[in-house]
Amino acid sequence: MPKAKAKDSKPLPLPDILRDFALLRASDFDLASHTPTPVQQSCSDLLLDSSYHFVQEAKLALNLHNRDEAHVQGGRVETIRSSLEGLLGDLQHGK
């Protein structure tokens, strides 16, 4: 179903809107009870912040992966580990 363009759409008739508002008012319908409370909004804000943090951390991890940073750091750690093993061997043999 194609969407109507703004110029093709007709605005809602004012008398119908006023009648609907009058019915809501007469029926004691509490619109506030059907809207999110600040607690619900803050919970969703926390979830949104958590989501943004996750995306930021994922991007950093992908950047490290794409630059082979983990491989480079792993090579450095391996070099240091082998040097320390050699030093430990020398110390144990009294050299």
Number of C-alpha atoms within 10 A of each C-alpha: 3 4 7 9 8 8 7 8 9 9 8 8 8 9 9 10 11 11 11 12 12 11 12 13 12 9 9 8 11 10 9 8 8 8 9 10 11 9 9 11 11 12 12 12 12 12 12 12 12 12 12 12 12 12 12 12 12 12 12 12 14 12 12 13 12 10 11 12 13 13 12 11 11 12 12 11 12 12 12 12 12 11 12 12 12 12 13 12 12 11 10 9 8 7 7
